[in-house]
Amino acid sequence: MADPPPASALRRLARHIVSSLRGEQHDYTRGSLLRAVFLLAVPMVLEMALESTFALVDIWWVNQIDAGLFGATPTGGAAVAAIGATEALLTIIYAVAFGLGMAVTATVARRVGEQDLPGAARAGGQAVWLALLTGIGTGVPCLIFAEPLLHWMSDGNDKVVAEGTAYARWILGGNVIVTLLFLQNAIFRGAGDPVLALKTLAVANGINLVLDPCLIFGLGPFPQLGVTGAAVATTIGRGTAVIWQTWVLHRGAGRVRVDRAAMRLDAPVMRSLLRLSAGTIGQFLIGTSSWIVLMRLVQEFGEAAAAGYTTGIRILMFALLPAWGLSNAAATLVGQNLGARQPDRAERSVWLTGLLDMAFLGLVTAVMELLPGPIMAQFTTDPEVYRYGVDTLRIVAAGYVFFAWGMVTVQAFNGAGDTRTPTWLHFLFFWVLELPLAWLLAMPCGLGPQGVFWSVTIAESLFAVAAVIWFRRGRWKTIKV
């Protein structure tokens, strides 16, 4: 049969996009794998793009404080450095939320693949309890000790502490909002309803986009809060999204309805989620704690280096998180197909997703290598911050093709319930290799902050190679969830 004309292929592509964004329910254990990846990945990629928009929008507007926009008083990079220090601490909360979320996604996906929707709902109900307990338990101490934590992260920089303490209190004190946002979206993804997670982030980002400049610079009737305004805007946006999210889950608009019965405490399900999440939390804590140490090391080279690194990493995360969205599709496909007793289809979905992710991040690498200057110029006018930011973009993006396979295989392990393997890989490549290498290159070898940047590229690339080798062994196909 002759190949269809391009117009026909484009129409089919358009129909798939519309179908994926309408929130239509599909059986991902049958039919074309490419179509299944596409239907899951489109909303997941857009969801992650919106998640990264939070960070990018905040850092852009806060950089405008130092540009004197709307008469703001420049801080010499202290405001941006304060965001970087706070975000490094927040990565611990992200690690816990991501870890719990992966356990939730894996469990819900497995139950859906087994056609056990009540079991999926019970897992979702326990996930909400875990989000509340974790968020409140970590948020209250952070609210109380925000100032000393920021003092430690900024290497005792009084200017950074003065500029950022209120920001840190708002962001870190609102941990319960972050954990609820992540875990309830994990329920949507595991159920195969990623468009609901996308809508959640759309609500949060829409509010944040409007409130950010108003609260930072005091536009119209709003107070001028400076860098604190970015935290207030983000918290209001995320909090509103969580309220909407909770309403959708209880109303039952998606495949899984978390009603009152599902919210009753279920000890066996709770234990299963905690058992699975121990590995995922461990791997994310290892990864994110290494980012904290790297940020602390960069702070040794001054405010400009910290601000440039923070801005560069935010830009890179904006490009990287959509790739995470694509890899999330692999987790859902692996979980549901293993639940349907189709391990070979689960494996094929990972190789296909990995190739697509590699192609996407290859394009990102080309852009970051060819146009780092024009990109960084959109965020800062400070020549020192600009220089360090450009170096961050070029060096870290050099390993992005490898990063693609690392992300997809890790999500595949987690989606299968094999959380132990990626935990050990994270330990070996981020604590045993990356951190000593960062210090060695930055200090004794004299590369400065650029040595830290190179340690990220080297460790992440080797991590990806090891993850693919281990994935090929196939032990993950036998894990019980």
N, C-alpha and C positions, 0 to 999 in steps of 0.2 A: 504494500500500500504506500502511495506517495505521501511524503511529509505534508502536514497541513500548512496552508499559507500562514505567513507571520501574523496577519490580522486575526486569524482563527485562534492561534496560540495566545495572542494578547487578550482576546476576549475570554478565553478560559482562565488565564491568569487573573484577570479582573474579577471574574466570578468567584474564584477561590479567595481573593482578598476580601470581597464583600461578605462571603460566607463566614470567613474567620472572624471578621469584625462585628457581624451581627450577633455573635454569641450562640450560633446554632450548635446543637450537641451532635457529636460524631462518635463512631466506634473506631478507636485508633488501633484496635487489634486485628482489623481486617482491611483489605483493599490496598491501594498504592501507598507505599511507605513515603515516597516523596511528597505526596499530597498530605499525608498525616503530619510529616515534619512541617510542611508549609502552614497548614491550618493551625497548628500549635505555636509555631515560631513567630508568625506575624504579630499577634497581640503580645507575646512575651517579649519580643525585641522592642516593640513600642513601649511596653511597660518599663523595661529597663532603661530605655532612652529617657523616659519621663523621670525615673528615679534619679538618674545622673543629672538631669536638668536642675534639680534642687541645688546640688553642689555648684554647678556651673553658674547659675544665675546669681546665687549668693556671692560667689567669689568675684564675679564681674562687677556687681554693684559696690561691694566693699572696696575693690581696687579704685573705684571712682572717688572714694573719699580722699585717697592720696592724690588724685588728679584735681581736687578742689571743686568737683562738680557741685552745683547749687550752693556754692559758698562754704562747703565743708572744710574743716580744718585738717590738713594732711597729718598722718600719723607716722610717716617714714617707714611704712611697711609693718608697723606693730599690729594694726587691725587684722591684716591678712595672716600674719604669723600667729595671732591669737586663734584665728579660725583653724589654722593647720594643727596647732597644739590640741585644741578641743576635739577636732575630728579624729586625731590619732587616738585619743581616749575613747571616743565614741565607737571606734572600730571594735573595741571589746564587746560593746553591747550588740553591734552588728554581728559579731562572731557568734554570740549566744543565740541571737534571733535567727541568723542564717542556719545555724546548726539545728535548732529546734524545728525550723521551717522545713529543712530537708527531710527530717524524720517524719514530719507531718505529711509532706508531699508523697514520700515513699509509701507510707501506710495507707493514705487515702487512695492513691493510685492502685495499689495492690488490691484493696477491697473493691474498687470500681471494676478492675479487671476480672475479679471473681464474681461480679454481679451482686455484691453484698453492699447495697447502698445504706441500709441501717448501720452496718459496721463502719462505713466511711463517715457517717454522720457522728457516731460515737467518738471516733478519732478526732473529728473536728471540734466537738465539744470539749474534749480534754485539752486540745491545743489552745483553746481560748483561756482555760484556767491556767495553763502554763504561762501564757503571755501575760496575764494579769499578775501572777505571783512573781515572775521574773522581772517584769517592768517596775513594779512597786519596790521590790526588794533591792534593786540596783539604783533606782532613781532617787530615793530618799537620801542615801549616803552621798551620792554625787551632788545633790542639791546643797547639802550641808558643807561638804569639803571641796567645793568647786575651786575656791581660791588657792588653797595649798596644792591641789592637783595641777592647776595651771602654772603655778610657780615652779613646780618640779619639771613640768614638760618644757617650759621656756628657758630652762637653765637659769632661773632666778632673775629674769628680765622684768624689772618693775614696770616698764612701759607696756609690755605685752600683758602683764597681769592686770594693770589698771584699765586697759582698753577692753580686755576680754573676759573678765570675771562674770559680769552680768550675762554676757553671751553664753558662757559655759553653763551657768545655772539654768538658763532656759532650755538649752539643747540637752544637757545631760540629765536635768531634773525631769524632763519629759520622756524618759525611757519607756514608760508603759505605753505611750502612744506608738513608739517605734516598734516595740515587740508585738503589739496587737496588729499593727499595719502589716508586718512581715508574715506573721503566722496565719492571719486570716487570708492573706493573698496566697499563702502556701496551700490552704484548703482548696481555693479556686483552681490553682494549677494542677494539683493532684487529681481533682475531679475531672480535669479536661475542659475547664471553663476559664481559660486565660483571659478572655475579653473582660470578665468581671474585675480581674486584678488590674487590667489596663484602665478601666473606667475609674477605679479607685485612685490611681496615680494621676489621672487627668483632673479629677476634682482637686486633689491636693496641690498640684502644680499651678492650676489656674488661679487659685487663691494666692499662692506664694508669689507668682509673677506680678500680680496687681499690688500686693501689700509691700513687697520688698522695697522699691524706691520710696514709697509713701512713708514708711516707718523709719527707714535709714536717714532720709534727708528732710523729713517733716513737711512733706508736700500737702497743701490744702489744710484740712482740719486735723491732720495727724501730727503727733508729737515727733520731734527729731531725736531719735534714739541712737543714731550712729550704727556701729557694728551690732549692737544689741537688737536693733530693729530687724536685722536679717534673721536672728533666732526667733523673735516673736512671730514674724511672718511665716516661717517654716513650721513652727509649732501649731499655729492656728490652721494652716493648710492641712497638715497631717491629721490634726485632731478632727477636723470636719470630715476628712476622708474616712477615718475610722468609724465615725458615727454612721455614715452612709453604708460602709462595708458591713457593719453589724446588722443594720436593717435588712440588707440584701440576704445575708446568711439566714436570718431568722424568718424572713418572708418566703424563702425557698425559691428564689428566681433561678438559681443554678441547679446543677444535677444533685448536689448534696444540700440538704436542709438541716441546719443546726438548730433544732427546736428545743423546748424545755426538757424533753425526755433525753435528748442527746447531751444536754448540759449537766445531767446528773453525774456526779463523780463516779468514775468506773476504774477501780484500782488496777485490774489486769491490763486494760488499755493504756492507762497512765504509765504503768511500769514498762510496757513495751515501747512507748514513745521515749521515755527517759533512757531506756537501754540503747535504743537506736541513736538518740541524739547525743549520747555520751561521746560517741566517735565523731559525729559531725561537729559538735561544739568544740571538741578537742582539736580537730584539724583547722577550724576557722580561728580558734584562739591562738594556735601556733602561728598561723599566717598573719593575723592582725597584730599580735604582740610583737612580731618581728618588724612590722611597719612602725610601731611605736618606737622601738629602739632605733630604727633607721631615721625617723623624724628627730629623735633626740640627738642623734649623731650629727645630722645636718644643722641643727640649731647651734652646734659648736662653732660654726663658720659665720654666724651673724644673722641679723634680721633679713638682709637682702637674699641670702642663700635660702633661708627658710621660706620666705615669701615666694621666691621663684620656684622652688621645689613644690610648694603647696599648690601654686597656680598651675604648674605643669602637670602634676598628678591629677588635678581636677579635670583638666582638659583631656588627659589620657583616659580617665575613668568614664568620661562622657562617651568616648569612642568604644571603650571596652565593655561597658555594661550591656549594650545591645547584643554583643557577642555572648555575654552571660545569659541573656534572654534566649538566644538560640540554643545554648547548651542546656537550659532548663527544659526545653522540649525533649531532649534525650532522656532526662530523668523521668518525665511523665511516661514516655513511650516504653522505657525499660520496665518501669513498675507495672504498668497496665499489661504489657505483653507477657511478663513473667507470671502475673496473676492469671492470665489466660493460658498459661502453660505453652508459651511459644518463645523459648529462649533464643532460637536462631533468628527470629524476626526482631527480637530485642537487640541482638548484637548488630544486625544489619542497620538498624536505625542509628546506632552510635557511629558507625563508619560513615554513613551518609551525612549525619549532622556535623561530624568532624570536618569533612571535606568542605561543606558549605561555610562553616565557621572559619576555616583556614583561608578560603577565598576572600571572605569579608575582611578579615584582619590583615590580609596581604595588601588590600587597597588602603586600609588605614595606615599601614607602615609606609607605603609610598607617599601618602599625603604628608605624614609627619616628617619624613626625611627630606622632602622637596620644599615644603612650605612652613617650616617651624617659625620662622621670623614673622611673616604676616599674621599667622595665627596668634602668636604671643603678643604682638603689637595691639591686638584688640582688647587685651586685658590689663596692660600696664604701660606706663610711659617712663618708668624708672629704669635707667640703663642697666643697673646691676641686677635688679629683679628680672629684667628682660633676658639678660645673658644666661642666668642660671635656669630660667624657664625653658629657653631654647635648648640648652644642653639636656634637660630632663626629657623633653619631647623626643629628641633625636636618639638618645641612648636607650631609653626604656622601650620605645617603639620598635627598636631593632630586633627584639625577640618576640614580637607579637604573633608571627606565624606559628611559633612553637607554643605560645600561650594558648592558642585556639585548641590544640589537642589536649593540653593539660586541663583546660576548663571542661571540655566535653567528657573526657574519660572520668574525671572526678565526679561529675554529676551523674554519670552512668553508674559508677560504684555506689554512690549514695542512693540513687533511685532504686537500685537492686537490694538495698539494705546492707551492703558490705561497706560499713563505715570505718572499719579497722585499717584496711589497706591505705586509703588516702591519708589517714591520720599519721601513719608511720612515714609515708612519703613527705608529708608536710614537715614532720619533725626533722627528718634527715636533710632535706634540702633548704629549709628556711632557718632552722636553729643551728644545725651542725655545719652547714655550708655558708649560707648567705650572710649571717651576722658576723662571723669571724672574717669573712672575705671583705665585707664592707669596711670594717675597721682597718684591715690590712691595707686595702687599696687607698683609703682616705688618709690614713695617718702615716704609717711607716713608708709607704710607697709615694706619698706626697701628692696624690691626685685630688685631694680635697673632696668637696661634695660630689664631683664627677665620679670618684671612686665608689661612692654609695650608689649612684645611679647604675654603674656597670655591674655591681653585685646583684642588683635586682634582675637585670637582663640575663646574666649567666645562670643564676639559681633557678629562675622560672623556666628557662629553656631546658636545662638538665632535668628538672622535675617532670616536664612534659614527656621527654624521651622515656624516662623510667615508668611513668604512668601508662603509656601505651604498651610497653613491653609486658607489664604486669596484667593489663587488661586482656591481652591476647591469651593468657593462660586459662581464662574462663572460670576461675573459682567462684566469681560473683554470681554465676547462674544457679548455684546450689544453696544460696542463702535463704533462710526462712524468715518471713516478716509476720 
